Amino acid sequence: MDIIKALEWRYATKKFDSEAIIPDETIELLKHAFNLTASSYGLQPVKLLIVSNKSTLNDLVPLSMNQKQVGQASHLCVFCVETTIDEAYIRAFFDRIISINNTPDEVLNPFRTSVINSFKQKSDDAVFKWGAKQAYLAMGNMLTVCATQGVDACPMEGFDPVEYDRFFKLNEQGLRSVLVMPIGYRASDDMFGTLNKVRKPLNESIIEFK
């Protein structure tokens, strides 16, 4: 699908066809797309929890402001962020660089030291807010990739992160939930699926400086 046509096609789906299930190969593609999302420093502080069990999806509806898309969807993506970005985490990232690209350690050392020192100065709240920004990057990327694959999605902030964290025991894994995104295929009677895209004219949203 042409990328512009795909983006014109997508919308925040309000009603999913609960019988339509995303094929495993498409889910695998989405996993890889998520893993390739850009992140600050390349540190990848976001993890993606993918829920497909229908009973679990229905249990999550009350924790999602009773938004029925969560229960109707084929899958639910929960974007979670690491609560601790410490020296060990950062060193593991740089070790991957060395392993994959054979980059000399002495070349990486100044940058590694700078990143470690930067995070040592951040409060836990600052680290979480930084990680949450990366989660929005990941969701934006996933929305686009879903559209290119003909998969519907609904980006959502409307859920109870504390209850989600408790439900999935995320705190025990050093994670906190930030965003959720049900994905699947739109129901034929979702009235929002037939509406025209409403956007500003380009000359009102783009500034060109030449």
C-alpha positions in Angstrom: 0.0 0.0 0.0 1.3 3.5 -0.9 2.4 5.2 2.4 0.2 8.3 1.9 -2.8 6.2 1.0 -2.1 4.0 4.1 -2.0 7.0 6.4 -5.2 8.4 4.9 -6.8 5.0 5.4 -5.9 4.6 9.1 -8.0 6.1 11.9 -8.4 5.6 15.6 -10.6 2.5 15.3 -13.6 2.7 17.6 -15.0 -0.7 16.9 -13.1 -3.9 16.0 -14.4 -7.1 14.4 -13.9 -9.4 17.4 -13.8 -12.5 15.1 -11.0 -11.2 12.9 -7.5 -12.3 14.1 -4.2 -10.8 12.9 -2.1 -13.6 11.3 1.0 -14.7 13.2 3.3 -13.6 10.4 1.9 -10.1 10.6 2.4 -10.0 14.4 6.0 -11.1 13.8 6.5 -8.3 11.4 5.1 -5.8 13.9 7.5 -7.2 16.6 10.4 -6.5 14.3 9.1 -3.0 13.4 8.8 -2.2 17.1 12.3 -3.4 17.8 13.6 -1.1 15.0 12.0 2.0 16.4 14.3 4.9 17.0 15.1 5.8 20.6 17.2 8.4 22.4 20.9 7.3 22.5 19.6 4.0 21.0 19.0 2.7 24.5 15.6 1.1 23.8 14.0 1.7 27.2 10.6 0.6 25.9 9.3 -3.0 26.0 6.2 -4.1 24.2 3.7 -6.4 25.9 1.4 -8.1 23.4 -1.8 -9.6 24.8 -3.9 -12.0 22.6 -5.9 -14.0 25.1 -9.6 -13.0 24.7 -10.5 -13.6 28.4 -7.6 -11.3 29.4 -8.6 -8.7 26.9 -12.1 -8.6 28.4 -10.7 -8.4 31.9 -8.7 -5.3 30.8 -11.8 -3.4 29.6 -12.7 -2.0 33.1 -9.1 -1.0 33.6 -9.3 0.9 30.2 -12.1 3.4 31.0 -14.5 0.7 29.7 -13.3 1.3 26.2 -14.7 -1.8 24.4 -12.0 -1.7 21.7 -9.7 -3.4 24.2 -11.9 -6.4 24.5 -12.9 -6.5 20.8 -9.3 -6.3 19.4 -7.3 -9.2 18.0 -4.3 -8.1 20.1 -3.5 -5.4 22.6 -0.1 -3.7 22.6 1.0 -2.3 26.0 4.0 0.0 25.8 6.1 -0.3 29.0 9.2 1.6 30.0 12.2 0.5 32.1 12.2 2.2 35.5 15.9 1.9 36.0 18.5 3.0 33.4 21.7 2.4 35.4 25.3 1.9 34.6 24.9 -1.8 34.0 22.0 -1.2 31.6 24.0 1.4 29.6 27.2 -0.8 29.5 25.1 -3.7 28.2 24.0 -1.5 25.3 27.6 -0.5 24.4 28.6 -4.2 24.7 26.0 -4.9 22.0 27.5 -2.2 19.8 31.0 -3.8 20.2 29.6 -7.3 19.5 27.6 -6.4 16.4 29.9 -3.8 14.8 33.3 -4.7 16.2 33.7 -1.1 17.3 36.9 -0.6 19.2 36.2 0.0 22.9 38.4 3.1 23.0 36.3 4.7 20.3 33.1 4.2 22.3 34.4 5.0 25.7 34.0 8.8 25.7 30.3 8.5 24.6 29.6 5.7 27.0 31.1 7.7 29.9 29.0 10.7 28.9 25.8 8.7 28.8 26.5 7.0 32.1 27.2 10.4 33.8 24.1 11.9 32.3 21.8 9.2 33.7 23.5 9.3 37.1 22.3 12.9 37.4 18.7 12.1 36.5 16.0 11.5 39.2 13.8 8.4 38.9 11.0 10.7 37.8 13.2 12.3 35.1 14.2 8.8 33.8 10.5 7.8 33.6 9.5 10.9 31.7 12.4 10.4 29.3 11.3 6.8 28.8 7.7 7.8 28.3 8.8 10.0 25.4 10.4 7.0 23.8 7.2 5.1 24.2 5.4 7.7 22.1 8.0 7.4 19.4 7.4 3.6 19.4 3.7 4.0 19.2 3.9 6.4 16.3 6.1 4.0 14.4 3.8 1.1 15.1 0.7 3.1 14.0 2.4 3.7 10.6 3.6 0.2 10.2 0.2 -1.2 11.1 -1.4 1.1 8.4 1.0 -0.2 5.8 -0.1 -3.8 6.6 -3.8 -3.0 6.6 -4.0 -3.5 10.4 -6.3 -1.2 12.3 -5.2 0.4 15.6 -6.4 2.8 18.3 -3.7 4.7 20.3 -4.9 5.1 23.8 -3.8 7.0 26.9 -7.2 6.3 28.5 -6.3 3.4 30.9 -5.3 3.0 34.5 -1.5 2.4 34.4 -1.3 1.5 38.1 -3.9 -1.2 37.6 -2.3 -2.5 34.4 1.1 -2.6 36.3 -0.6 -4.6 39.0 -2.4 -6.9 36.6 0.7 -7.8 34.7 3.1 -7.5 37.7 5.1 -5.1 35.7 6.8 -3.5 38.7 8.3 -6.8 39.6 10.0 -6.7 36.1 11.2 -3.1 36.6 8.6 -1.8 34.2 5.7 0.7 34.1 3.0 0.9 31.5 2.6 4.1 29.6 0.4 3.6 26.5 -1.9 0.9 25.1 -2.9 0.2 21.6 -5.6 -2.3 20.6 -4.9 -3.7 17.1 -7.0 -5.8 14.7 -9.5 -5.2 11.9 -12.3 -2.6 11.9 -15.9 -3.7 12.2 -17.9 -3.1 9.1 -20.4 -1.0 11.1 -17.9 1.3 12.7 -19.2 4.7 11.5 -15.9 6.3 12.1 -14.3 4.1 9.4 -16.2 5.8 6.6 -15.5 9.4 7.6 -13.1 11.6 5.7 -9.7 12.4 7.3 -9.8 15.8 8.9 -6.5 17.6 8.8 -5.2 21.2 8.4 -4.1 22.3 4.9 -0.4 21.7 4.4 0.3 25.5 4.4 -1.1 25.7 7.9 0.9 22.8 9.4 4.2 23.1 7.5 6.8 25.9 7.9 9.4 26.1 5.2 12.5 28.2 5.8 14.6 28.7 2.7 
